[in-house]
Amino acid sequence: MLDPELLERITARRAELDELEEQLAKQLAEVRAERDELAVAERVLERMSEQLVL
């Protein structure tokens, strides 16, 4: 026979983990977007410095 209290605790923990997963996925997407923006900025600076040397 299933223990209702144990089942409730498991369900609550799964809900917490689902929420955490969602938050982490959003944070990861933001980190990746910022990293991509920084890579673009780095390339722009490299091109500008090359043009200044020429």
Secondary structure, DSSP 8 states (H G I E B T S, - for coil): ---HHHHHHHHHHHHHHHHHHHHHHHHHHHHHHHHHHHHHHHHHHHHHHHHHH-
